[in-house]
Structure formats: C-alpha cells, structure tokens
Amino acid sequence: MSSIGTRTTDILVIGCGAAGMAAAAAAASCGARVILADDRDRPGGILPQCVHSGFGLGRYGNEMTGPEYSEKEFSRFEKTSAVYLPGTRVLEIRPDRTALAAGYGEITEVSFSECVIAAGCTEKPLWSLPVPGTRPEGIYTAGEAQELIELGGRDVGKRIFILGSGDIGQIMARRFCQLGKTVAGMAESGDHLGGMKRNQEECIKAFDIPVMLHSTVTRIHGYPCLEGVTVHHSDTGKDEYVECDTLITALGLLPDRSLAEGLVKEDGYPGWLHFCGNADYVHEIADGASAQGEKLGHELARKLMHGKEV
Ligand SMILES: Cc1cc2nc3c(=O)[nH]c(=O)nc-3n(C[C@H](O)[C@H](O)[C@H](O)COP(=O)(O)OP(=O)(O)OC[C@H]3O[C@@H](n4cnc5c(N)ncnc54)[C@H](O)[C@@H]3O)c2cc1C
C-alpha cells in the first residue's frame, strides 16, 4: 500500500529536461533548497532519444549528441545540493503552494515557495486533424517513433509516409533512410518546408526525400494495420493513393502547461509560478532551453534572498 510523505523546499522544479536541470542547478548553486521531480526513470527529458549530433554548440562551443549533452548538463546538476526525484509525476499544483506527486510506491505532498514548470511540450497528434478512415496500427507522432526506436529498441514498419515537415519529422526521415527503410513521401500543406535550414539540407535534400508541398493526408486505409493513405494535392486538386505501413506525423509542438490550468486567474498566473524551456515556448535549440532555465534559477534564488545579490 502506498504511503503519503511530505517534503518542504524553496523551489520545486517539474521536469528534468534541458530547462529543468539548468534551472534547478542554478538555483541550488546560489543556496536555494531545490527539489527536481521528473516522471521518467532517467534524466534529460527529450535529449536521450535525440541520438543525432547538433547539441551544445552555443553553450559548450562544440557539437555533441543529445545523450552527451544531457550527461553534461546532469553532471552539473549533480554537483549541487538539489534533490532529484526520478520516476515522480507531479499530478497537481495547488493555490496554497503545495503539489501532489506520485513516485515509486509513494505519494508525496511537496510544500514550496516557488514552482517552476519545465514539463516540455506535446506533439499535435494526427487525430487533431479531421481525417476520416480507419484507426489502424502503424500511426505515430515523430517523437513517439523516435523514442520507440532509439530508447525502446523497437521497430516501426518498412514503408513510411510523413505528414508535416517540422524538424522532428525531417530528422526521423533521415533516420528511417539510415535504418534501410523507404520514405515514400513527406506531405506539407504549406508552400515550403518547415524546420531549420540545416535539417532541410542534411535530412531532406541529402537523402532525396520526396517532398509534396500543398499536400495533406485526407484518408487513412487499412485495418487492423495501416495499408496506405490518400494524399490530396491542393494545387492540382488531385488525390493520390500512397502505399505505406507507417504514418508519422510532424504537425508541430505545443507547450505543456496542463499542470497550471486550474491556477490561471484574470490577472494571469500567481507570482510564484514560472515556466521555462518548451513548457514556456518551443525552443528549436536545447542550448536556448538550458540558458532560459539557468537565468530563471538565478532569478528565483535572488528573489528568495529578498533581492540580495548572490
Ligand atoms: C526530435 C528533436 C530533435 C531535436 N534536435 C535538436 C538539435 O539537433 N539541436 C538542439 O540544440 N536542439 C534540438 N532539439 C530541441 C531540444 O531538444 C529541446 O528544445 C529541449 O531539449 C527541450 O527541453 P525541455 O527541458 O524544455 O523539455 P523536455 O526535454 O521535454 O523535458 C521535460 C521533462 O518533463 C517531464 N514531465 C512532464 N510532465 C511532468 C509531470 N507532470 N511531472 C514530472 N515530470 C514531468 C517529461 O517527462 C520530460 O522528462 C530537438 C528536439 C526534438 C524533439
């Protein structure tokens, strides 16, 4: 049976990704008592699944992979007195500055002075679009597929279609090619590819991914497994059937502020509630999320010490 424990801290940070680790480390290194809770069993948030290079250039002056960047940031965090609670999901933040968290066999009520939400973002799923047809196996968001492959050691299908041209979709298009799969196409409803120039060059052009602009998926076929999609080309008005056993969506990211929903008032959020990283706005570059977290951590430590320079 689970027990209810209590903890008290100056700052509760929710999310141990690039932003949360930096916020917690900065505040703790200035003398604040900090608890950092994350619902995953390991630190880094999204970083460990980003096995490609491209992280840390701004912050460390050299490029590394997501897991390497995560290790570097976590080792900075570990040198501080901040308490890390892995496998601990914060379920609720209350107006009386307490939070309820569920961890390994224990429910904990955490009392805090300041709270930082660094819970990352969510991916828009296919079902946020009006797409009729069956609901078969074989449909993933790009981040889900990335996590399954890179961390879960699992596989998706062999013939992939990608809807949306965001950065994660482009990075996964390259990854599928490297894994010997066929990328049957990438549909983008706009008139140009999304994402960073660098990904367009290194992931799409370099791997000859067939890009369909002015195009979107309008029907799903197959059950219980995906067999194909209908793609509508709005510039020609034509429909095309594309055979595929996997559909990946890269439709965009939304900051995850769900924990704060009940706390917003007419004049905004309470002064003790803060956001950083992708929970605040979507950061293309992890360095940006870390820098924002670090700045916030310093500011909160200073605030707790009544404005004294620390
Ligand atoms: C596929 C992909 C490729 C990228 N490539 C690059 C690149 O090449 N170079 C680069 O610089 N940047 C890249 N980025 C961007 C960068 O990785 C992110 O901007 C940054 O890592 C986001 O950090 P974060 O801390 O805001 O969120 P996250 O890393 O998402 O961390 C949030 C954490 O909060 C946890 N959490 C959520 N809710 C709760 C809760 N209620 N209780 C407890 N824990 C909770 C989550 O499980 C997660 O561990 C990429 C991003 C993606 C998705």
The ligand as a MOL file (V3000), in Angstrom:
LIG
                    3D

  0  0  0     0  0            999 V3000
M  V30 BEGIN CTAB
M  V30 COUNTS 53 58 0 0 0
M  V30 BEGIN ATOM
M  V30 1 C 13.3880 15.2980 -32.2670 0
M  V30 2 C 14.0520 16.5080 -31.7160 0
M  V30 3 C 15.2520 16.8850 -32.2330 0
M  V30 4 C 15.9250 17.9820 -31.7170 0
M  V30 5 N 17.1420 18.2920 -32.2410 0
M  V30 6 C 17.8640 19.2970 -31.6880 0
M  V30 7 C 19.2060 19.5670 -32.1320 0
M  V30 8 O 19.7200 18.9400 -33.0560 0
M  V30 9 N 19.8980 20.5510 -31.5050 0
M  V30 10 C 19.3560 21.2510 -30.4650 0
M  V30 11 O 20.0370 22.1100 -29.8950 0
M  V30 12 N 18.0610 21.0400 -30.0600 0
M  V30 13 C 17.3100 20.0880 -30.6320 0
M  V30 14 N 16.0360 19.8250 -30.1890 0
M  V30 15 C 15.3960 20.7320 -29.2230 0
M  V30 16 C 15.7340 20.4390 -27.7740 0
M  V30 17 O 15.9670 19.0490 -27.6030 0
M  V30 18 C 14.6040 20.8720 -26.8820 0
M  V30 19 O 14.2490 22.2030 -27.1580 0
M  V30 20 C 14.9680 20.8240 -25.3710 0
M  V30 21 O 15.6990 19.6470 -25.0980 0
M  V30 22 C 13.6880 20.9060 -24.5530 0
M  V30 23 O 13.9890 20.7990 -23.1870 0
M  V30 24 P 12.8500 20.9770 -22.0710 0
M  V30 25 O 13.5680 20.8140 -20.7700 0
M  V30 26 O 12.0690 22.2070 -22.2810 0
M  V30 27 O 11.7870 19.7680 -22.2730 0
M  V30 28 P 11.9030 18.1940 -22.2460 0
M  V30 29 O 13.2230 17.7090 -22.6850 0
M  V30 30 O 10.7150 17.6910 -22.9680 0
M  V30 31 O 11.7570 17.8110 -20.6780 0
M  V30 32 C 10.5260 17.8640 -19.9780 0
M  V30 33 C 10.5050 16.7690 -18.9210 0
M  V30 34 O 9.3990 16.9830 -18.0520 0
M  V30 35 C 8.8100 15.7220 -17.7430 0
M  V30 36 N 7.4440 15.9460 -17.2610 0
M  V30 37 C 6.3760 16.3680 -17.9800 0
M  V30 38 N 5.2780 16.4720 -17.1940 0
M  V30 39 C 5.6780 16.0910 -15.9390 0
M  V30 40 C 4.9900 15.9650 -14.6750 0
M  V30 41 N 3.6830 16.2650 -14.5480 0
M  V30 42 N 5.6860 15.5420 -13.6060 0
M  V30 43 C 7.0090 15.2310 -13.7100 0
M  V30 44 N 7.6960 15.3310 -14.8780 0
M  V30 45 C 7.0320 15.7670 -15.9830 0
M  V30 46 C 8.9140 14.9810 -19.0570 0
M  V30 47 O 8.7550 13.5840 -18.9310 0
M  V30 48 C 10.3330 15.3740 -19.5000 0
M  V30 49 O 11.2940 14.4730 -18.9540 0
M  V30 50 C 15.3410 18.7360 -30.6760 0
M  V30 51 C 14.0800 18.3670 -30.1560 0
M  V30 52 C 13.4520 17.2560 -30.6630 0
M  V30 53 C 12.1070 16.8890 -30.0830 0
M  V30 END ATOM
M  V30 BEGIN BOND
M  V30 1 1 1 2
M  V30 2 1 2 3
M  V30 3 2 2 52
M  V30 4 2 3 4
M  V30 5 1 4 5
M  V30 6 1 4 50
M  V30 7 2 5 6
M  V30 8 1 6 7
M  V30 9 1 6 13
M  V30 10 2 7 8
M  V30 11 1 7 9
M  V30 12 1 9 10
M  V30 13 2 10 11
M  V30 14 1 10 12
M  V30 15 2 12 13
M  V30 16 1 13 14
M  V30 17 1 14 15
M  V30 18 1 14 50
M  V30 19 1 15 16
M  V30 20 1 16 17
M  V30 21 1 16 18
M  V30 22 1 18 19
M  V30 23 1 18 20
M  V30 24 1 20 21
M  V30 25 1 20 22
M  V30 26 1 22 23
M  V30 27 1 23 24
M  V30 28 2 24 25
M  V30 29 1 24 26
M  V30 30 1 24 27
M  V30 31 1 27 28
M  V30 32 2 28 29
M  V30 33 1 28 30
M  V30 34 1 28 31
M  V30 35 1 31 32
M  V30 36 1 32 33
M  V30 37 1 33 34
M  V30 38 1 33 48
M  V30 39 1 34 35
M  V30 40 1 35 36
M  V30 41 1 35 46
M  V30 42 1 36 37
M  V30 43 1 36 45
M  V30 44 2 37 38
M  V30 45 1 38 39
M  V30 46 1 39 40
M  V30 47 2 39 45
M  V30 48 1 40 41
M  V30 49 2 40 42
M  V30 50 1 42 43
M  V30 51 2 43 44
M  V30 52 1 44 45
M  V30 53 1 46 47
M  V30 54 1 46 48
M  V30 55 1 48 49
M  V30 56 2 50 51
M  V30 57 1 51 52
M  V30 58 1 52 53
M  V30 END BOND
M  V30 END CTAB
M  END
